[in-house]
């Protein structure tokens, strides 16, 4: 296929495809999906080899959000049955982070619901960052706290944050249909604030909210223009009790085409499969590793993910390897240009700067930490709120094994769902595929890491 050959050549040269080429990727047929994956996989392997970076979500504050993001289970007035609690104490968050790190995570994403942090909130998060890095000096820490005010990004960087995540989520043209309590421009402004403060920018999207192919291409090209170091791709988790609960618009093949389009447009950027991969990719998750070089380990903010042990087995079985703490995530040319997380060999944690300045990176989300698409933060909606620390990888995996029954049930449901036609799938919400998180911080159950 000439289109795919052209896109591979452009990806290897870091050349931006045309809008028409990006739209053509989304328009390919299911019969061609393996060809699309193979082509985009060449670009992924060229820049990132066979490494998979693991990220772990810690939900610092759940629910209680004044924003009205239609995709989010934590939205104002929602009745979704999610866990609701105020700020975790630094030691609680540190224990939660330890569970993910024991499972192989390289980055911890600290997520809090709300429009944006107060100055006191920034102080709280600074204390949490210090507690985590006291126990795990080289861990990358990404904050996802919502819209930032002047000076807050600099304070987070000085506190040791490496990244800030704030997703654009959807195109500027349709943003007002999804959220009314803040604007698309507000989100762009926060990403730029993170960049300006020396944080590694993390910003992505949510697919499956009823958007058109043109909307998807618009938001990905907008992200390319902002030049974040990482782009999380969320697939909407339609949680009962939210305005988008009936939006079941995705098939596994469409998810793969979306990931491939993002890889072609952002060839040398960390592309992360975030919330919703288990629900929508289902048994095709291993194919997605040929497109993305980063995933979230375990649960999301308000919904349960795949068992951590299953994630690790999937990576190994697909012929990939977990990226080590001492490995540089970004390609050399981005590192040389001062890119964020893992940009500097021998410099320690993500986003370390040779000028001796505080480590900075950006990972935060934005108002309502819109990386949910079903409830996930830091670019991966539905985020994990880890709890009791795992003492070893084995213990961490064992904690996740308890959730295997739930995952198996979800797989059985997925097989039934896969047999339906696309039209039938959109007729009714598959709430049996969505498990609201009951593990991690704020519960008596160990996290799914």
Secondary structure, DSSP 8 states (H G I E B T S, - for coil): -HHHHHHHHHHHTT----HHHHHHHHT--GGGHHHHHHHHHHHHHHHHTTEEEEEEEEEEEBS------TT-TTSTT--S----B----HHHHHHHHHHHHHTT-SEEEEEE-SSS--HHHHHHHHHHHHHHHHH-TT-EEEEE-SS--TTHHHHHHHTT--EEE---BS-TTTHHHH-SSS-HHHHHHHHHHHHHTT-EEE--EEE-SS--HHHHHHHHHHHHHHT-SEEEEEE----TTSTTTT-----HHHHHHHHHHHHHHTTTSEEEE-TTHHHHTGGGHHHHTTT-SEEE-S-BSSB----HHHHHHHHHHTT-EE--TTS--S-HHHHHTT-STT-STTS-STT--TTS-----B----GGG---SSSEETTEESB----S--SSHHHHHHHHHTTHHHHHHHHHHHHHHHTS-HHHHTTS--GGG--B--SSTTSSS----
